[in-house]
Amino acid sequence: MYDVIIIGAGVTGSSVARELSRYDLKVLVLEKNSDVCEGTSKANSGIVHAGFDAKPGSLKAKLNVQGNRMMEDLAKELDFPFKRNGSIVLAFDEAGRPELERLLEQGKANGVEGVEIIDRARLKEMEPNITDTAVAALYAPTGGIVCPFNLTIALAENAAVNGVEFKLDTSVTNVRKENDKYLVETDQGTFESKVLVNAAGVHADTIHNMICEDKIHIIARKGEYCLMDKKVGDFVSSTIFQLPTKYGKGVLVTPTVHGNLLTGPTAVDIEDGENTTTTGDGLADVLRRAALSVENLPTRQVITSFTGIRAHEEKDDFIIGEAKDAPGFFDAAGIESPGLSCAPALGVYLADQITHRLNAKKKDNFIATRKGIPNMFLASAEERQKLIAENPLYANVVCRCELVTEGEILEAIHRPLGATTLDGIKRRTRAGMGRCQAGFCSPKTVEILARELGKDISEIRKNNPGSEFLTGFDKDDIE
Ligand SMILES: Cc1cc2nc3c(=O)[nH]c(=O)nc-3n(C[C@H](O)[C@H](O)[C@H](O)COP(=O)(O)OP(=O)(O)OC[C@H]3O[C@@H](n4cnc5c(N)ncnc54)[C@H](O)[C@@H]3O)c2cc1C
């Protein structure tokens, strides 16, 4: 019997888990994928929004501004990359100016610090590659960029270190209430808890509707992106938005916290919340719309593309808290953008309610800090030499594009909630994220995974079951 079961190990579930791990509680996280951060949390813009977009008074607005304020300290505590690079929203003609004014007032009402409207001259000075057609812009210096994988993994890992159990490859098939406990049926057996947290992303409506009378409906909204090489990572320094539409914040152009250039997303409602395919039309649309914001977008530097799925709830705000007709059932549903930015505050907000219900006591042995995996790419010459002296595998380069060594890969595998798949290694170390997109390093990484996990090489997967790399040997076919 668990005190709390959380369904979903995205940034939301992981943040709630970490906050609950401050307390003397038995907590279990159930995740259908083979790793944490395999849902929407792995495929988004990575922006820590300033907080001027959301309607004043909404939960989105409140948690966004709080989450933004918390991100810097959290990044230091849990050692993940975060940078306050500032956000800019462009107006392309005078007709857009009233909308900029509206966003400015909304930002002020939400408590966003330093937000202002800047003219074309200042804009060009800040961002020389901005299109000449931009007449003015909203500037929010508190906007930032974060690594969404590292944020989520750091939260989950720290929760695990503090006693939270994670069961991966475990899909919840049904939930029901029996007396004062919840029975959570999965493809790996049934688990029981006093409190159940629904952080199931695009599937949060399915889980919610199994328990509650007031049904909710999540619309899966697809967003496609193009990621460009680090060569052009300094093409812009702030995150460049266009005025928002009813489908969201529009196509942005931004540096990533790792020094790439990112542009996207589209916004198309789809039926299948797992459909993360990219399309020629979608990517062409991204590049066409991004080119409205900047001159000479370096489209030849695109190294990969990807799709993320927004969990848009029809009522257009987050649904967070205890369900009225189901005591002990807590939703974190409809967590679309700015869910990443909100995550630190959302975790605290929900954990407060849960610990109040369970009358939980704080532990005195909570470990608040975590050290990330050493990063040879960013390390100074002295730091590199020190690491190599301690472990010569830090001199064995596996991924040439991102300078990732065998030492880093071993660390990614053997730390708590360690990587068991190629994508798990990629998200923890960046091996395979560079220009060649794993063409060079994947065979070597697969070998290391097999060796370290004591598996046969044919069992090593890219991510979930069915994505095994090796299907046989060339010579067998010849024979
Ligand atoms: C295109 C796009 C751009 C975005 N850009 C930004 C941005 O720049 N800044 C920002 O702040 N936010 C952004 N967001 C929003 C942000 O990414 C999400 O709000 C956030 O990642 C949601 O996290 P989550 O944990 O709620 O959902 P997820 O990450 O989807 O996690 C839910 C988890 O639940 C698991 N699950 C579901 N059903 C079951 C089941 N039955 N059994 C077991 N496990 C289950 C899933 O496998 C998944 O891992 C963007 C979103 C998209 C799609």
PDBQT file of the ligand as one rigid body, heavy atoms in Angstrom, charges set to zero:
ROOT
HETATM    1  C1  LIG A 501       5.081  21.836 -29.158  1.00  0.00    +0.000 C 
HETATM    2  C2  LIG A 501       5.199  22.149 -27.714  1.00  0.00    +0.000 A 
HETATM    3  C3  LIG A 501       5.963  23.218 -27.267  1.00  0.00    +0.000 A 
HETATM    4  C4  LIG A 501       6.047  23.537 -25.914  1.00  0.00    +0.000 A 
HETATM    5  N1  LIG A 501       6.888  24.512 -25.503  1.00  0.00    +0.000 NA
HETATM    6  C5  LIG A 501       6.967  24.809 -24.190  1.00  0.00    +0.000 A 
HETATM    7  C6  LIG A 501       7.865  25.798 -23.736  1.00  0.00    +0.000 A 
HETATM    8  O1  LIG A 501       8.649  26.335 -24.486  1.00  0.00    +0.000 OA
HETATM    9  N2  LIG A 501       7.843  26.119 -22.433  1.00  0.00    +0.000 N 
HETATM   10  C7  LIG A 501       6.984  25.540 -21.559  1.00  0.00    +0.000 A 
HETATM   11  O2  LIG A 501       6.979  25.940 -20.407  1.00  0.00    +0.000 OA
HETATM   12  N3  LIG A 501       6.177  24.544 -21.946  1.00  0.00    +0.000 NA
HETATM   13  C8  LIG A 501       6.164  24.163 -23.233  1.00  0.00    +0.000 A 
HETATM   14  N4  LIG A 501       5.358  23.157 -23.653  1.00  0.00    +0.000 N 
HETATM   15  C9  LIG A 501       4.552  22.463 -22.669  1.00  0.00    +0.000 C 
HETATM   16  C10 LIG A 501       5.342  21.423 -21.886  1.00  0.00    +0.000 C 
HETATM   17  O3  LIG A 501       6.182  20.693 -22.727  1.00  0.00    +0.000 OA
HETATM   18  C11 LIG A 501       4.328  20.514 -21.208  1.00  0.00    +0.000 C 
HETATM   19  O4  LIG A 501       3.422  21.297 -20.491  1.00  0.00    +0.000 OA
HETATM   20  C12 LIG A 501       4.980  19.543 -20.251  1.00  0.00    +0.000 C 
HETATM   21  O5  LIG A 501       6.064  18.881 -20.827  1.00  0.00    +0.000 OA
HETATM   22  C13 LIG A 501       3.928  18.551 -19.799  1.00  0.00    +0.000 C 
HETATM   23  O6  LIG A 501       4.524  17.643 -18.938  1.00  0.00    +0.000 OA
HETATM   24  P1  LIG A 501       3.679  16.460 -18.336  1.00  0.00    +0.000 P 
HETATM   25  O7  LIG A 501       4.572  15.765 -17.376  1.00  0.00    +0.000 OA
HETATM   26  O8  LIG A 501       2.398  16.978 -17.829  1.00  0.00    +0.000 OA
HETATM   27  O9  LIG A 501       3.337  15.541 -19.582  1.00  0.00    +0.000 OA
HETATM   28  P2  LIG A 501       4.266  14.439 -20.294  1.00  0.00    +0.000 P 
HETATM   29  O10 LIG A 501       5.659  14.875 -20.404  1.00  0.00    +0.000 OA
HETATM   30  O11 LIG A 501       3.565  14.052 -21.538  1.00  0.00    +0.000 OA
HETATM   31  O12 LIG A 501       4.238  13.250 -19.255  1.00  0.00    +0.000 OA
HETATM   32  C14 LIG A 501       3.112  12.425 -19.089  1.00  0.00    +0.000 C 
HETATM   33  C15 LIG A 501       3.612  11.026 -18.886  1.00  0.00    +0.000 C 
HETATM   34  O13 LIG A 501       2.524  10.178 -18.550  1.00  0.00    +0.000 OA
HETATM   35  C16 LIG A 501       2.774   8.925 -19.128  1.00  0.00    +0.000 C 
HETATM   36  N5  LIG A 501       1.510   8.197 -19.237  1.00  0.00    +0.000 N 
HETATM   37  C17 LIG A 501       0.411   8.558 -19.937  1.00  0.00    +0.000 A 
HETATM   38  N6  LIG A 501      -0.549   7.637 -19.816  1.00  0.00    +0.000 NA
HETATM   39  C18 LIG A 501      -0.050   6.662 -19.013  1.00  0.00    +0.000 A 
HETATM   40  C19 LIG A 501      -0.557   5.427 -18.539  1.00  0.00    +0.000 A 
HETATM   41  N7  LIG A 501      -1.776   4.995 -18.854  1.00  0.00    +0.000 N 
HETATM   42  N8  LIG A 501       0.242   4.659 -17.748  1.00  0.00    +0.000 NA
HETATM   43  C20 LIG A 501       1.488   5.065 -17.393  1.00  0.00    +0.000 A 
HETATM   44  N9  LIG A 501       2.021   6.233 -17.847  1.00  0.00    +0.000 NA
HETATM   45  C21 LIG A 501       1.261   7.016 -18.640  1.00  0.00    +0.000 A 
HETATM   46  C22 LIG A 501       3.357   9.265 -20.488  1.00  0.00    +0.000 C 
HETATM   47  O14 LIG A 501       4.053   8.183 -21.043  1.00  0.00    +0.000 OA
HETATM   48  C23 LIG A 501       4.241  10.450 -20.149  1.00  0.00    +0.000 C 
HETATM   49  O15 LIG A 501       5.572  10.081 -19.901  1.00  0.00    +0.000 OA
HETATM   50  C24 LIG A 501       5.298  22.792 -24.987  1.00  0.00    +0.000 A 
HETATM   51  C25 LIG A 501       4.541  21.697 -25.430  1.00  0.00    +0.000 A 
HETATM   52  C26 LIG A 501       4.539  21.357 -26.772  1.00  0.00    +0.000 A 
HETATM   53  C27 LIG A 501       3.824  20.148 -27.214  1.00  0.00    +0.000 C 
ENDROOT
TORSDOF 0
